[in-house]
Amino acid sequence: MTVSGFTFNAFSENTYLLHDDTGQCVVVDPGCYSRQEQAALQEFICTQGLQVVLLLNTHCHIDHVLGNQFIVDTYQVPFLIHEADLGTLRAVPAYAAPYGFPQYQPAEPTGFLTPEEPVRFGNTELEVRFAPGHAPGHVIFYHAPSQVVIGGDVLFRQSIGRTDLPGGDYDTLISSIRTQLLTLSDEVTVYPGHGPATTIGAERISNPFLR
């Protein structure tokens, strides 16, 4: 599986395209808001010959969902979140304009993610791991053959997700990291929702929140 990343919007949010040798592609956390950002994502998908088949959100804070409706409209694909984050998603329109996104268009999920059911596309299978604490319905996606995690806002390089937003809880987040991430091997690469990629091993050793 190949991970292609883009950094969008005023929050410097990382949007990911996951694709394999079949050309099928999943969009995770589309933060593209402006027409330029949307065009950049669309151009990459086109020039790489990718077929978008699914839209996923790790969680539904505003910076991760700004491009949801654009992806749904453009590619006519299913849109999945964890059901526990439905309230987070539906709260976004109330604060989008004050945060500087007056043209935000909300999208409704067509189904829900659960840890019991992997996400499948092309020749790829992603394990869904429930990791609340930053958001009540936060999930991460683990691809064992590639040793890759798409981690959203759970674990960052030398940091962790904030827990002062509605539905956040510090102890829950630390528990999620220890049970859902630190149980993986040191070689696993974590692609976070903000900032550079890291590895489980690096964070196990040096992340000040995990000592």
N, C-alpha and C positions, 0 to 999 in steps of 0.2 A: 504494500500500500504506500502511496505517495501522499505527503502532506504539503500543500501549498498554502502559504499564509499571506494575509494582507492586513495592514493597519489602517483603521478607518475612524472617522469622527473625532470630535473634540476630546473624547476620553481616551484616545489612542488604543482603541479596542482591536484585538486580534480576531479576524475572521479567517476560518479555515475551509479549504476545499480538500476533501479526502477522495482519492481516485486510485484505480488500479489498472491493470493491463487490459481490462475489457473496455476501458473508456468511461465506464459509469462513475458518477461523481455525487458526493453528498456535500451539501453546504451546511456548515456548523456556525451558528451565531453570526449571521450577517449584520455587521454594523454599518454597512454602506447607507449613507443618508443623502448626500448630495448627488446630483446627476453625474458629476465627474467620478465619484466613487463607484456608483452603480455601473457606469460605462467601463471603468477599469476592470471590474470583476467580470462583467459580461464579455469584454474583449478577450480576457485570458481564457475563459471557458471556451469561447469560439475558436481562438487560435490553437488551443491544445486539442481541439476536437472532442471535448468532453460532453457527456450526456448527463445532465443533472436529473437525478431520480428521487431525491429526498432532501428535505430541510429539517434540521435538528437544532434545538436550543439546549445548551447545557443548563441555562437558567434564564430568567426573563426580566432582568434589569434592563433599563432603557438602552444602554449602550450596546447591548447584545442583540436587540430585536428591531433596530431601526430599519433594517432592510428586509424584514420578514415578508411583508406584503409584496415588495418588489420581486422577490424570488418566487413567491407563489404565483403572481400574475405572469411573470416572464416564462416560467418553466412548467407551470401547471402540475406541481408535485405535492405529495402528501407532506404535512407539517406536524412534527411530533415534539412534545415536551413531556416532562413528568407532571402528573395530574396535580401534585402538591404545589406546583408553581403557577397554576392557572390564575390564582388571585394576584400574584406578582405581575403577570402579563396584563391582566385586565385593569390594573392600576395605572399603567403607563400613560394612557391618554390624559389623565387628570393632571400630570405634571410635565408632560412633554414640552408644551409651549414655554413655561417658565424656565425650563432647562435649555432653551434655545433651539427647539426642534418643532416649530409650529406646523410643519407639513407632515408630521408623523402620521402614518396610516396603519392602524391596528390590523392584525391578522389573527384569526381564530385557528387553533390547532385542529387537525382532522383526526388525531388519535393521540394515545399516550404511551410513553416509554415506561417499561418496568424492568427491573434486574432479571426477571425470569425469562425475558424474551430478547435475544440478541438482535442487533440491527444488521441486516444483510443487504449487500448490494454487490453486483458483479461477482467476483470470486472472494469477496471480503466479508468477514463476520466480526462485528464489534461487540464486545461485552459491555453492557450497561451497568454501571456501579452507582448506587445511590449515595450521595455525599453532601447532605445538608449541613447548614451552619452559616454559610454566607447567604444563602437563599433557601427557603423551606423545601423546594423541590429540585435542588441542584443535583445533576448527575454528571458523571465523567464517562468517557468512552475509551476502552482499552482494546488495543489490537495486539494480541500476544505474538503473532509471527514477526511483526515489525518492531516489537518492544516499544510501543508508542502509546502515550495517553494524551487525549485531548481533555484538558483539565479545567477549562473555564476559570472561575475566580476562587478556586479552593487553595491551590499552592502556587506560589511564585518563586522566582529565584531570590533567595534570602528573605522571603516574606510569606505571608498568608493573606487570604481574602479578608476584607473588613467585615466586622460583625455588628456594626452599629446601625445598619439599615433594618427596616421592618422585616421580621422573620429571621433575623440573624441571631446567632448565639455562639459565643466563643468556645465554650466547652464542647458543644456539638460539632463545631468545625474541627477542633483538634482531634476529637474522636474519629471523625470522618477521615482525616488525613492518616491517622495511625492505622485504621482498619482497612481503608480502601486504597491507599497509596503506598504507605510504608511496608505493606505486606508484599509488594512487588519487588523485583530484583533491582539491584543498584544500577544496572545498565539501562533501565527503562528511561526513555526521554519523555519529559512532560512539556507539552505545548500549552502554555497558559493563556488566559484571556487578555492579559496585558504583559508587556515586557518580553524579554528574551526567553528562549527555551532553557530548560535545565534538566537535570537527571535526578532520579530518586536517590542515588548514592551521594551526590553533592549536597542535597538538602538534608539527608539523614545526618551528615557530618557537620554541616556548617550553618544550617538555618537556625537563627537564634530563638525562634518560637517552638522548636522541636527538641530542645536540649532537656 
